[in-house]
Amino acid sequence: MAYQKVNADQRAPGHSQYLDNDDLQATALDLEWDMEKELEEPGFDQFQLDSAENQNLEHAETADLNLDSIQPATSPKGRFQRLQEESDYITHYARSAPKSNPCNFCRLLKIFCTAIILFIFGILIGYYAHKNCPSNATSSGTLDLQLYQEILKTIQAEDIKKSFRNLIQLYKSEDDMEISKKIKIQWTSLGLEDVQFVNYSVLLNLPGPAPSSVTLSSSSQCFHPDGQPCSEEARKHSSQDLLYSYAAYSAKGTLKAEVIDVSYGNADDLKRIKKMKNVTNRIALLKLGRLPLLYKLSLLEKAGFGGVLLYIDPCDLPKTTNLSYDTFMVSLNPGGDPSTPGYPSIDGSFRQNRSNLTSLLVQPVSASLIAKLISSPKATTTNNACTPLELPNNEERIVNMQIQTVTKFKTVTNVVGYLKGLTSPDRYILVGSRHHTAYSYNGQEWASSTAIITAFIRALMLRVKRGWRPDRTIVFCSWGGTAFGNIGSYEWGEDFKKVLQRNVVAYVSLHSPIRGNSSLYSVASPSLQQLVAEGPSFLFEALFPKHTTKIEELDPFFNLHETITKLSGEVILQIANEPVLPFNALDIALEVQNSLKGDQPNTPQLLAPASRLRESTELFQSDEMRPANDPKERAPIRVRMLNDILQDMEKSFLVQHAPPGFYRNILNHLIGKSSQTIFYRSKWDMGKSTSSSTSMQNKVSLMSNSFNSCDVYKKSLLTEFEATLDGQN
């Protein structure tokens, strides 16, 4: 850990002053270090000590004073009111009433003139201070789209390009600390506050000393993952690309078996194949895409397969993309350090020995190798229709696959900086990108995402220097260890779990922002889908080496980078700055109800709770959100209460144990284009129809309970809020 326990007036540079508030203290008592001490206000103890000393001095000086000099005390009713009520009050004192003095008028005149001069002098000081210095930060709740455009227009493609090229020069370093230092220095120079390193020691699964291989038993031909014959010359020519064509955290060893084509590996395909063939310890020929890789591998492992050859069908790629001979890397890690599942990798944490996360031997290979394996030309195009690669059912292929990997503990570094909010500093919008990890493939997407987030920081800080601040705090994060399963971000999330669960409003990811130049692709949580477009896919799970993703070939003038930065920036500004969070509660309820209308099994019993959820949400939107969005009717306490509801509403739809690779938020399965996928695991988990039916009923019950939980949550908080408002009135 990069944290150091210090006193309140002797803080380490890594401490974040933006966690200094009572709400966060109440939620962070279970963190590994003594956060209660860390969160004290700087110098507060010293202030109290000085006050106590002054008070004692005053007592010492006045202890022997004559009581005649003491003036009458002021009562709770007011000094003059008490004198009127108690006519004999002044007779309690031995001192006689003061005599009139002809100099009193002169003294009063002098006091009056002095006050006038000081008043004028104060006005002049305030005027020139306001004129020459940046004005105090003002609330941006009433600022409109024009402000956002003024901020975003300072983002220039040329600046992003320059930042990108500077970062690319660093990626060959064997230690990602050099890149982390560069990012920290750059963000600090732009004016971002409290930029710090957060380090974790984690277990990484790295390539072995030699690349993996696949040998055809029929011809004894040996091939590397890119489809080239095994030879010393081929290994020397592209050693790095071959080494990093592997599945991190796969089982390692050798397996010789028959290859069975399982296409995309969904539950229906596997049930059909199991009826025709014995799949125990066989090698599955699996296409990447359509469903999460980890989910498909869990099905193959449960079915009894021993190995997997993973590839991307050229028919699933854009026509302008040719990756037939390209290798790629995947990670089988669902997230975080495998040696500390569910808790942060900090000093003192128990470490589990988990060198592999599956019993399957998994090897990513190129489409050209698959074409040689099935003795077929590469995917062909007939009448503008692409013919997918597939193994003929009546032919048998036996291969020998060999996988070598090693596991080591390495340090991954996160860079985190803050822009403190003005009116709600305890509400966080996280904006994340990633930087290169020295032990992974040499892609360039990390430099693209880092350059984009840096450009947005530059635009924001130019406005901050003129006195503006967002309403809510924006936390900028550059994650390490992303290629191995988002390790840096997971560990940071587990480290600050108590604080984040209570205070985070939204997370905006700028991971791999430029993947092509044909269409915009984005994914959002259901309540934010109106802010962006959505189009789920799982081909992004493949990480290609540098020569296939040259960013400057895709975007030579960095105009796409500028556009993505401005689009993302506008979304971030709306979430961070709108008085009422731009979360669409009613849209969620309507989409849920519409998704349940159809021929899907077991959905009729979900329609009633979904209808109740829609009705309560309509009432919530009309009676509560509408007044809060009207500046004339807006009350600060009402806005805060409504934002709390909007912020936590989707938590009612989180499931504890989601299928591997799927979102824990069941709304993604109901509202997304793949609404049927929530039922896949239920169909395959249990072999017998009775068990399968029971499992399906459990899923339906889970969704029904989620609908009811969300409905009850809104109603209970609204009742509490209304009571609070009535009490104030």
C-alpha positions in Angstrom: 0.0 0.0 0.0 1.0 3.6 -0.7 -0.8 4.8 2.4 1.0 6.0 5.6 -0.7 6.5 9.0 0.1 10.1 10.0 -1.1 12.7 12.5 -3.7 15.3 11.3 -1.2 18.0 11.0 1.6 15.9 9.4 -0.1 14.2 6.5 1.6 12.2 3.7 1.1 13.5 0.2 -0.9 10.4 -0.7 -3.8 11.3 1.7 -6.9 12.6 0.0 -8.4 15.7 1.7 -11.7 15.1 -0.2 -12.6 12.2 2.0 -12.7 14.6 5.0 -16.3 14.7 6.0 -18.6 13.2 8.6 -20.6 11.0 6.2 -17.5 9.3 4.9 -16.2 8.7 8.4 -19.4 6.9 9.4 -19.0 4.5 6.4 -15.3 3.8 6.5 -14.8 2.3 9.9 -14.0 -1.2 8.6 -11.1 -0.1 6.3 -7.7 -1.6 7.0 -6.1 1.5 8.4 -7.4 3.8 11.1 -9.4 6.1 8.8 -11.0 7.9 11.7 -7.6 9.5 12.5 -6.8 10.1 8.8 -10.1 12.0 8.2 -9.6 14.6 10.9 -9.6 18.2 9.6 -6.0 19.6 9.2 -4.9 21.5 12.3 -8.2 21.1 14.2 -6.5 19.8 17.3 -4.2 22.8 17.3 -7.1 25.2 16.9 -8.8 23.8 20.0 -5.5 23.9 22.0 -5.0 27.6 21.1 -8.5 28.4 22.1 -8.1 26.7 25.5 -4.9 28.4 26.2 -6.4 31.8 25.4 -9.3 31.1 27.7 -7.0 30.2 30.6 -5.0 33.3 30.1 -8.1 35.4 30.2 -9.1 33.8 33.4 -5.7 34.4 34.9 -5.7 38.0 34.0 -9.2 38.8 35.3 -9.2 36.7 38.5 -8.3 39.7 40.7 -10.3 42.4 38.9 -12.8 44.5 40.9 -16.3 43.3 40.3 -17.4 47.0 39.9 -15.9 46.9 36.4 -18.2 44.1 35.2 -21.1 45.2 33.0 -24.6 43.6 33.3 -24.8 40.3 31.4 -27.0 39.6 28.4 -29.9 37.3 29.0 -31.4 34.8 26.6 -34.2 37.3 26.1 -31.8 40.1 25.1 -30.0 42.6 27.3 -32.4 45.5 26.8 -35.5 43.4 27.2 -34.3 42.1 30.5 -33.5 45.6 31.8 -37.0 46.7 31.0 -38.5 43.7 32.8 -36.3 44.0 35.9 -36.3 47.7 36.9 -34.1 47.1 39.9 -31.6 45.0 38.0 -28.8 47.6 38.1 -29.2 48.0 41.8 -27.7 44.6 42.3 -24.3 46.2 41.7 -22.4 48.5 44.1 -21.3 50.8 41.4 -23.3 54.0 40.9 -24.8 55.1 37.5 -22.3 56.9 35.3 -22.4 60.7 35.3 -22.9 62.7 32.2 -19.8 64.0 30.5 -19.5 66.7 27.9 -16.8 64.7 26.1 -19.2 61.9 25.4 -20.5 63.5 22.2 -17.0 64.0 20.9 -16.1 60.4 21.6 -19.2 59.1 19.8 -18.5 61.4 16.8 -14.9 60.0 16.6 -16.2 56.4 16.8 -18.8 57.1 14.1 -16.3 58.7 11.7 -13.8 55.9 12.3 -16.5 53.3 11.4 -17.4 55.2 8.2 -13.8 55.3 7.1 -13.3 51.6 7.8 -16.4 50.8 6.0 -15.3 52.7 2.9 -11.9 51.2 3.1 -13.3 47.7 3.3 -15.4 48.3 0.2 -12.3 49.4 -1.8 -10.3 46.4 -0.7 -13.1 44.1 -1.7 -13.6 45.7 -5.0 -9.9 45.5 -6.0 -9.5 42.0 -4.6 -12.5 40.9 -6.7 -11.1 42.7 -9.8 -7.6 41.3 -9.6 -8.1 37.8 -8.2 -10.3 34.9 -9.4 -13.7 35.2 -8.0 -14.9 32.7 -5.4 -16.2 29.5 -6.8 -19.9 29.7 -7.4 -22.5 27.0 -7.7 -22.9 25.7 -11.2 -26.3 24.2 -10.7 -28.0 26.9 -12.7 -25.5 26.9 -15.6 -26.7 25.5 -18.8 -25.4 23.8 -21.9 -23.6 26.9 -22.9 -21.2 26.5 -20.1 -20.5 22.9 -21.1 -19.7 24.0 -24.6 -17.4 26.7 -23.4 -15.5 24.1 -21.4 -15.4 21.5 -24.2 -14.4 23.8 -27.1 -10.9 24.1 -25.6 -10.4 20.4 -26.4 -8.2 20.2 -29.5 -7.2 17.2 -31.5 -3.6 18.4 -31.8 -3.2 18.4 -28.0 -4.5 14.9 -27.7 -2.1 13.7 -30.5 0.9 15.3 -28.8 0.0 13.7 -25.4 -0.6 10.3 -27.2 2.9 10.4 -28.8 4.6 11.3 -25.6 3.0 8.3 -23.8 3.8 5.8 -26.6 7.5 6.5 -26.2 7.3 5.1 -22.7 5.5 1.8 -23.3 8.7 -0.3 -23.8 9.6 0.2 -20.2 9.9 -3.0 -18.1 8.3 -1.2 -15.2 5.0 0.6 -15.5 6.0 3.0 -12.7 7.6 5.2 -15.3 4.3 5.6 -17.1 2.5 6.2 -13.8 4.9 8.9 -12.8 4.5 10.6 -16.2 0.7 10.6 -15.8 0.9 11.9 -12.2 3.3 14.8 -13.2 1.0 15.7 -16.2 -2.2 15.8 -14.2 -0.6 17.7 -11.4 0.8 20.3 -13.8 -2.7 20.9 -15.1 -3.9 21.8 -11.6 -5.7 18.5 -10.6 -5.8 18.2 -6.9 -4.3 15.6 -4.6 -2.9 13.3 -7.4 -1.6 10.2 -5.8 -0.2 6.7 -6.4 -2.1 3.6 -5.1 0.0 0.4 -5.3 -1.0 -3.3 -4.9 1.1 -6.4 -5.0 -0.9 -8.9 -7.1 -0.6 -12.4 -8.6 -0.1 -12.2 -12.4 -0.1 -15.1 -14.9 2.6 -14.5 -17.5 3.7 -16.2 -20.7 6.1 -19.0 -20.3 9.6 -19.1 -21.8 8.4 -20.5 -25.2 5.2 -19.8 -27.2 2.3 -22.3 -27.1 1.8 -24.7 -29.9 -0.8 -26.9 -31.6 0.2 -30.1 -33.5 -2.1 -31.9 -35.9 -1.9 -35.7 -35.2 -2.7 -36.7 -38.8 0.2 -34.9 -40.3 2.4 -34.2 -37.3 2.5 -30.6 -38.3 3.2 -28.1 -35.5 1.8 -24.6 -35.6 2.2 -21.5 -33.5 -1.0 -19.7 -32.5 -0.7 -17.4 -35.5 -0.9 -20.3 -37.9 2.8 -20.2 -38.9 4.8 -23.5 -38.7 6.8 -24.1 -35.6 10.4 -23.0 -36.3 13.2 -21.1 -34.7 13.0 -18.5 -37.3 9.3 -17.8 -36.7 9.9 -17.6 -33.0 12.6 -15.0 -33.5 10.6 -13.0 -36.0 7.6 -12.4 -33.8 8.6 -13.7 -30.4 6.7 -11.1 -28.4 3.5 -11.5 -30.3 3.6 -15.3 -30.0 4.4 -15.2 -26.3 1.5 -12.9 -25.5 -0.9 -15.0 -27.5 -2.2 -16.8 -24.5 -5.1 -17.0 -22.0 -4.0 -15.6 -18.6 -4.9 -17.9 -15.7 -5.6 -20.9 -17.9 -4.5 -24.3 -16.8 -1.1 -25.3 -18.2 0.2 -28.6 -19.6 -0.4 -30.8 -22.6 -3.6 -32.4 -24.0 -4.0 -34.7 -26.9 -7.7 -35.2 -27.9 -10.4 -34.9 -30.5 -11.6 -31.4 -31.5 -15.3 -30.8 -31.3 -16.8 -27.7 -32.9 -19.1 -26.0 -30.4 -19.6 -22.8 -32.4 -20.3 -19.9 -30.0 -20.8 -22.4 -27.1 -24.2 -21.5 -25.8 -26.3 -23.8 -23.7 -28.5 -25.1 -26.5 -25.5 -26.0 -28.7 -23.8 -27.9 -25.9 -27.0 -29.9 -25.1 -27.3 -30.8 -28.7 -23.6 -31.9 -29.0 -23.7 -33.9 -25.8 -26.5 -36.0 -27.2 -24.4 -36.9 -30.2 -20.8 -37.2 -28.8 -18.8 -37.9 -25.7 -17.2 -34.6 -24.8 -15.2 -35.7 -21.8 -11.6 -34.4 -22.0 -12.2 -33.3 -25.6 -11.0 -30.0 -27.1 -13.7 -27.5 -27.9 -13.4 -25.3 -31.0 -15.0 -22.1 -29.7 -15.8 -18.8 -31.4 -15.4 -15.6 -29.4 -18.4 -13.3 -29.1 -22.2 -13.2 -28.6 -21.9 -14.3 -24.9 -19.3 -13.6 -22.2 -16.3 -15.8 -22.6 -16.2 -16.7 -18.9 -19.8 -17.9 -19.0 -19.1 -20.1 -22.1 -16.0 -21.6 -20.5 -18.0 -22.4 -17.3 -20.4 -24.4 -19.4 -17.6 -26.2 -21.3 -15.9 -27.0 -18.0 -19.2 -28.3 -16.5 -19.8 -30.4 -19.6 -16.4 -32.1 -19.1 -14.3 -30.7 -21.9 -10.5 -30.6 -21.2 -9.3 -27.9 -23.5 -10.4 -25.0 -25.7 -9.1 -23.5 -29.0 -10.5 -20.0 -29.1 -10.7 -17.9 -32.2 -12.6 -15.0 -33.9 -14.6 -15.9 -37.0 -13.7 -13.4 -39.8 -17.4 -13.1 -40.5 -17.9 -11.4 -37.2 -15.5 -8.6 -38.0 -16.1 -5.5 -40.2 -15.4 -6.2 -43.9 -12.5 -3.7 -43.8 -10.7 -5.6 -41.0 -8.4 -8.5 -41.7 -7.1 -10.4 -38.6 -6.7 -13.8 -40.2 -3.1 -14.2 -39.1 -3.3 -12.1 -35.9 -2.9 -13.6 -32.4 -4.5 -12.2 -29.3 -4.6 -12.4 -25.5 -7.5 -13.0 -23.2 -7.8 -13.1 -19.4 -9.9 -15.7 -17.6 -9.8 -13.6 -14.4 -13.3 -12.2 -13.6 -11.6 -9.3 -11.8 -9.1 -8.3 -9.1 -6.1 -10.2 -7.6 -6.8 -13.9 -7.8 -4.8 -14.5 -4.6 -7.2 -12.2 -2.6 -10.7 -12.8 -3.9 -13.2 -10.4 -2.4 -10.7 -8.4 -0.3 -7.9 -5.9 -1.1 -4.3 -7.0 -1.8 -2.8 -4.9 1.0 -0.1 -5.7 3.6 -1.3 -8.4 5.9 -3.9 -9.9 3.6 -4.1 -13.7 3.3 -2.9 -15.0 0.0 -4.4 -18.0 -1.8 -2.5 -20.2 -4.2 -4.5 -19.8 -7.4 -2.2 -20.1 -10.4 -5.1 -21.0 -12.7 -8.8 -20.1 -12.5 -10.1 -23.0 -14.6 -9.3 -26.7 -15.2 -9.5 -26.1 -19.0 -6.4 -25.6 -21.2 -7.4 -22.5 -23.1 -5.4 -21.3 -26.2 -6.3 -18.3 -28.4 -5.4 -18.9 -32.0 -5.8 -17.1 -35.3 -8.5 -17.8 -37.9 -5.8 -19.0 -40.4 -4.8 -21.8 -38.0 -8.4 -22.9 -37.7 -8.7 -22.9 -41.5 -5.7 -25.3 -41.6 -7.1 -27.4 -38.9 -10.4 -28.0 -40.7 -8.6 -28.3 -44.1 -10.7 -25.5 -45.5 -9.8 -22.2 -47.1 -10.4 -19.1 -44.9 -13.8 -17.7 -44.6 -15.1 -17.0 -48.1 -17.6 -14.4 -49.3 -20.4 -15.5 -51.8 -22.9 -13.0 -53.1 -21.8 -10.5 -50.4 -22.5 -13.2 -47.7 -19.6 -14.4 -45.5 -19.3 -18.2 -45.0 -18.4 -18.9 -41.3 -15.6 -21.3 -40.4 -16.9 -24.7 -39.1 -15.6 -28.2 -38.7 -17.6 -30.8 -40.7 -19.6 -33.1 -38.5 -18.5 -36.3 -40.2 -14.8 -35.6 -39.9 -12.5 -36.2 -37.0 -9.6 -34.0 -36.0 -7.1 -34.9 -33.3 -4.6 -32.3 -32.1 -2.0 -32.0 -29.3 -2.0 -28.6 -27.6 0.8 -27.5 -25.3 0.5 -24.4 -22.9 3.2 -22.9 -20.8 2.7 -20.1 -18.3 4.3 -18.8 -15.1 2.8 -17.0 -12.1 4.6 -14.2 -10.2 3.7 -11.5 -7.7 4.1 -8.0 -9.3 3.2 -4.5 -8.3 0.4 -2.7 -10.2 0.0 1.1 -9.8 -3.1 3.2 -10.0 -3.0 7.0 -10.4 -5.9 8.9 -8.7 -6.6 12.6 -8.7 -9.5 14.8 -7.5 -11.5 17.8 -8.6 -13.5 18.7 -5.5 -17.2 19.5 -5.9 -18.7 22.7 -4.6 -22.1 21.9 -3.2 -21.9 18.1 -2.9 -18.3 17.3 -2.4 -19.2 13.9 -0.8 -20.7 12.6 -4.0 -18.3 11.2 -6.5 -18.3 10.7 -10.2 -15.4 8.3 -11.2 -13.8 8.7 -14.6 -11.4 5.8 -15.4 -8.9 5.0 -18.1 -6.0 2.6 -18.0 -2.3 2.7 -18.6 0.1 0.1 -19.9 1.2 -2.7 -17.7 4.8 -3.7 -18.5 4.1 -7.5 -18.4 1.2 -7.5 -20.9 0.9 -7.3 -24.7 2.1 -4.1 -26.4 -1.1 -2.5 -27.5 -1.7 1.2 -27.9 -5.2 1.6 -26.6 -4.0 2.6 -23.2 -2.2 5.6 -24.6 -5.3 6.6 -26.5 -7.5 6.5 -23.4 -4.9 8.3 -21.2 -4.5 11.1 -23.8 -8.3 11.5 -23.9 -8.8 11.7 -20.1 -5.9 14.1 -19.9 -7.4 16.4 -22.5 -10.6 16.5 -20.6 -8.8 17.3 -17.3 -7.0 20.2 -19.1 -10.3 21.7 -20.3 -11.9 21.4 -16.9 -9.0 23.0 -15.0 -8.9 26.0 -17.4 -12.4 26.7 -16.2 -11.6 25.9 -12.6 -8.9 28.6 -12.6 -11.6 31.1 -13.5 -13.5 30.3 -10.3 -15.9 27.6 -11.4 -16.3 24.1 -9.9 -18.7 21.2 -10.5 -21.4 20.5 -7.9 -20.1 17.0 -7.3 -16.5 15.8 -6.9 -14.9 14.2 -10.0 -12.3 11.5 -9.3 -10.0 10.7 -12.2 -8.4 7.3 -12.2 -5.7 5.6 -14.4 -5.8 1.9 -13.6 -2.9 -0.6 -13.8 -3.1 -4.3 -14.5 -6.2 -4.0 -16.7 -5.1 -6.6 -19.2 -5.1 -9.3 -16.5 -8.7 -8.8 -15.4 -9.1 -5.1 -14.3 -6.9 -5.8 -11.3 -6.0 -2.3 -10.4 -9.6 -1.0 -10.4 -11.0 -4.0 -8.6 -8.4 -3.8 -5.8 -9.0 -0.1 -5.4 -12.7 -0.7 -5.2 -12.3 -3.4 -2.6 -9.9 -1.2 -0.7 -12.4 1.7 -0.5 -15.6 -0.4 -0.6 -17.4 1.2 2.4 -16.8 4.7 1.1 -17.7 4.0 -2.5 -20.9 2.1 -1.8 -22.3 5.1 -0.1 -20.9 8.0 -2.1 -20.3 7.1 -5.7 -22.9 8.4 -8.1 -21.6 7.0 -11.4 -18.5 5.5 -13.1 -17.6 6.6 -16.7 -15.0 4.3 -18.4 -12.8 5.5 -21.2 -11.2 2.1 -21.7 -10.1 1.6 -25.3 -12.1 4.6 -26.7 -10.9 4.2 -30.4 -11.4 0.7 -31.9 -12.4 1.7 -35.4 -13.7 4.5 -37.6 -17.1 3.3 -38.7 -19.7 3.7 -35.9 -20.1 4.8 -32.3 -20.3 2.0 -29.7 -21.0 2.5 -26.1 -22.6 0.7 -23.1 -24.4 2.3 -20.2 -26.2 1.3 -17.1 -30.0 1.2 -17.7 -30.7 4.5 -15.9 -28.1 6.3 -18.1 -29.0 4.9 -21.5 -30.6 8.1 -22.6 -27.2 9.8 -22.3 -25.5 7.4 -24.7 -26.2 4.7 -27.2 -26.0 1.0 -26.4 -24.8 -2.0 -28.4 -23.6 -5.1 -26.4 -20.8 -7.2 -27.9 -18.1 -9.5 -26.5 -15.4 -9.3 -29.1 -13.7 -6.7 -27.0 -12.5 -9.5 -24.8 -9.7 -10.2 -27.3 -6.6 -8.0 -26.8 -4.5 -7.7 -30.0 -0.8 -6.8 -30.2 0.4 -3.3 -31.3 0.7 -3.8 -35.0 -3.0 -4.6 -35.5 -4.3 -1.5 -33.6 -2.1 1.4 -34.7 -4.2 4.3 -33.5 -2.8 6.7 -35.9 -3.8 4.6 -38.8 -7.4 4.6 -37.6 -7.4 8.3 -36.7 -4.5 10.0 -38.4 -5.7 13.6 -37.5 -7.1 12.6 -34.1 -10.5 14.0 -35.0 -12.2 10.9 -33.6 -10.3 11.4 -30.3 -11.5 14.9 -30.1 -15.1 13.9 -30.7 -15.0 11.1 -28.2 -13.5 13.4 -25.6 -16.2 16.0 -26.1 -19.0 13.4 -26.1 -17.7 11.8 -22.9 -17.0 15.1 -21.4 -20.6 16.3 -21.8 -21.9 13.2 -20.2 -19.5 13.6 -17.3 -20.5 17.3 -16.8 -24.2 16.5 -16.8 -23.8 13.9 -14.1 -21.4 16.0 -12.1 -23.2 19.3 -12.4 -27.0 18.9 -12.9 -29.0 19.7 -9.7 -31.1 16.6 -10.2 -29.1 13.6 -11.4 -29.9 12.8 -15.1 -31.0 9.2 -14.2 -34.2 8.1 -16.0 -36.2 6.1 -13.4 -39.4 5.9 -15.5 -37.6 4.7 -18.6 -36.3 1.8 -16.5 -39.8 0.8 -15.3 -41.3 1.1 -18.8 -38.5 -0.9 -20.4 -38.8 -3.7 -17.8 -42.5 -4.0 -18.3 -42.2 -4.0 -22.1 -39.4 -6.6 -22.1 -41.7 -9.0 -20.2 -44.4 -8.9 -22.8 -44.0 -11.8 -25.2 -43.7 -15.6 -25.4 -40.9 -16.0 -22.9 -41.6 -18.7 -20.3 -42.5 -17.8 -16.7 -42.7 -14.1 -17.4 -46.5 -13.6 -16.9 -46.1 -13.8 -13.1 -43.6 -11.0 -13.3 -45.9 -8.6 -15.0 -47.9 -7.7 -11.8 -44.8 -6.5 -9.8 -43.4 -4.8 -12.9 -46.7 -2.9 -13.3 -46.7 -1.8 -9.7 -43.1 -0.6 -10.2 -44.1 1.4 -13.2 -47.1 3.0 -11.4 -45.0 4.1 -8.4 -42.2 5.4 -10.7 -44.7 7.5 -12.6 -45.9 9.0 -9.4 -42.3 9.6 -8.3 -41.4 11.3 -11.6 -44.5 13.6 -11.7 -44.9 14.5 -8.0 -41.3 14.6 -6.9 -38.8 15.0 -9.8 -40.8 17.6 -11.7 -40.8 20.2 -8.9 -37.1 19.5 -8.2 -36.2 20.2 -11.8 -38.0 23.6 -11.7 -35.7 26.3 -10.3 -38.7 28.2 -8.9 -40.0 25.2 -6.9 -36.6 23.7 -6.1 -35.7 23.1 -2.4 -32.1 22.1 -1.6 -33.1 19.4 0.8 -35.6 17.9 -1.6 -33.0 17.8 -4.4 -30.6 16.0 -2.1 -33.2 13.5 -1.1 -34.3 12.8 -4.6 -30.7 12.4 -5.7 -30.2 9.8 -3.0 -33.1 7.8 -4.4 -31.9 8.0 -8.0 -28.3 7.1 -7.0 -29.3 4.0 -5.1 -32.3 2.8 -7.1 -30.5 0.3 -9.3 -29.0 -1.4 -6.3 -32.3 -3.1 -5.8 -31.5 -5.1 -9.0 -28.1 -6.4 -8.0 -27.7 -10.1 -7.6 -25.2 -11.7 -5.3 -24.0 -14.5 -7.6 -24.4 -13.7 -11.4 -23.3 -16.2 -14.1 -19.6 -15.8 -14.9 -19.0 -12.8 -17.2 -22.5 -11.4 -16.8 -23.4 -8.1 -15.1 -24.7 -8.4 -11.6 -27.4 -5.9 -12.5 -30.3 -8.0 -13.8 -31.7 -4.9 -15.6 -28.9 -5.3 -18.2 -30.4 -8.7 -19.1 -34.0 -7.5 -19.2 -33.5 -4.2 -21.0 -30.5 -5.1 -23.2 -30.6 -6.7 -26.6 -29.7 -10.0 -25.1 -32.7 -10.2 -22.8 -32.9 -14.0 -23.1 -29.4 -14.5 -21.7 -30.5 -14.4 -18.0 -32.2 -17.8 -18.6 -29.2 -19.5 -20.3 -27.6 -20.6 -17.1 -30.9 -21.9 -15.7 -31.4 -24.1 -18.7 -27.9 -25.6 -18.5 -27.1 -25.7 -14.8 -29.4 -28.7 -14.0 -29.6 -31.7 -16.2 -33.0 -33.0 -15.2 -36.2 -31.1 -16.1 -37.4 -31.0 -12.5 -34.2 -29.3 -11.3 -34.2 -27.0 -14.3 -37.7 -26.0 -13.5 -36.8 -25.3 -9.9 -33.9 -23.2 -10.9 -36.0 -21.2 -13.3 -38.5 -20.6 -10.6 -35.7 -19.3 -8.4 -34.6 -16.9 -11.1 -38.2 -15.6 -11.5 -38.6 -15.2 -7.8 -35.3 -13.3 -7.7 -36.5 -10.8 -10.3 -39.9 -10.4 -8.7 -38.2 -9.7 -5.3 -36.0 -7.1 -7.1 -39.0 -5.3 -8.5 -40.7 -5.2 -5.1 -37.5 -4.1 -3.3 -37.1 -1.1 -5.7 -40.8 -0.2 -5.2 -40.6 -0.4 -1.4 -37.3 1.5 -1.3 -38.7 4.5 -3.2 -42.0 4.6 -1.2 -40.2 4.4 2.2 -37.7 7.1 1.4 -40.4 9.4 -0.1 -42.5 9.0 3.1 -39.4 9.9 5.2 -38.6 12.9 3.0 -42.1 14.2 3.1 -42.1 13.9 6.9 -38.9 15.9 7.0 -40.2 18.6 4.8 -43.4 18.9 6.8 -41.4 19.1 10.0 -39.4 22.1 8.6 -42.6 23.8 7.5 
